[in-house]
Amino acid sequence: MNTENLTQQKLNDLKRSYQMVGQQLEDLKHQLLELDHVKESLNQLKIDNKGEILVPFGGGVFVKAKVENKSNVILNSGSGIAVEKDVDSVLELVEKQLTQLKEIEVQMNEEVLNISNQIDMMGLEQ
């Protein structure tokens, strides 16, 4: 393989990496939005005196429901196991997850920028 083919292959590899990390970053942003929504919902549950919520059925359809126990929620802990936890504990867990994901987001943004700079440099060399 000559150097031109190697350079083109490296450029193609960088472009694929850029797209892959970009997609992972989009997925991460969706996770952050979902956790923000969970945090907001839990905080609303704590301050809502009526204990009424809207339960999504899908397709934009909701039903009003009354929450009998506002101090505890059921948390999926993985492997099909659900545990009952108090709202404050779950809020703390959500905050930790948000912090971790935001740190990962910063790292991924740096990686995207690094790959982009490498692609730009290779383009200038050609």
N, C-alpha and C positions, 0 to 999 in steps of 0.2 A: 504494500500500500504506500502510495506517495504521501507527502506531507499535506497536499491539498485535500486529499480524501480523508486523512486523519483529522484535519482541521474542520472539515464539513461534518464528520461524524461527531466530533466533540461538540460542535455548535448544535447539532440535532439533539444530542444527549442533554445539553443544557436547556434547550427549549422544552423537551419532554419533562425535565425536572421542574422547570418553571411552571408548567401547566399542572403538574401533579401537586406541587406545594400550594399553588394557587387554589386548587380544588379542596385540598385539606384545610386551607385557611377559611374558605367559604363554609365548609362543614363545621369548623370550630366556631365561626360567627353565629351559625344557627344554634349551636349548643349554648352559647352565651346568651342569646335572645331567649331561649327556652328557660334557662336558669333564672334570668331576670324576671321572666313572667312568673315562675314558681315563687320567687322571693316576694314579688309584689302581691301575689295571691295569698301567701301565708301571712304577710303583714296586714292585708285587708281582713283576713279571717280573725286576726287578733283584735282588731278595733271595731269590727262590725257587731253592733249590739243585737241586731235582729237574727243573726245566724242564717240568713238566706244567701244562697249562692245559685249561680247558673251552671248547670251541668251540661257540657257539650255532648250532643248525640252524633255529631258529624254533619257535614254538608251545611254548616251554618245554622243548624237547629239546636236550640237549647231548651232545657226545662228548669223551672225554679225548684229548688230543693231546700229543705231546712236541715241545718247541721245540728245534730244532737249533742255532739261533744266537740267543742271548739278548741279544747286544750291539747288534744292529741290527733295525730294523723297517722296513716299507714304508709310506711316507706318500703319500697322494693329494695332489698339489700343484695339482690343478685341470686342467680341459680334458683329462681322461682320461690325465694323466701321473702316474706313480707313481715315487717316488725312494726309494732306500734311505738311511736315516739312522741314526745311533747313538741309542740310547735317551735319553741325556742331552740331546742336541740337541732331540729331539722333546719331552721334558719341559719344556725351556726355552720352546719354542714354545707349548706348551699353557698354561704359566704366563702368558705374555704375553697369549694370547687370553683367559684367565680374567680377568686384570686389566682388559683393555679392555672386556670384556663387563660386568664389575661396575661400571665407570665409567658405561657406557651405562645399566645398570639404575638407578643412582642418578638419572641425568638423566631417565629415563622415569618413575620414581616421583615426581620433582618435577613433571613435566608433568601426570601424573594428578592430583596434589594441586592444582595450579594450575587445571586444568579443573574439578575438583570444587568448588573455592572459587568459581569464576565461576558455576557452575550454582547453587550455594547462594545467592549474592548476587542472582542474577536471580530466584530463587524468593522472596526476601525483598522484592524490589521490586514484585512483582505483588500 
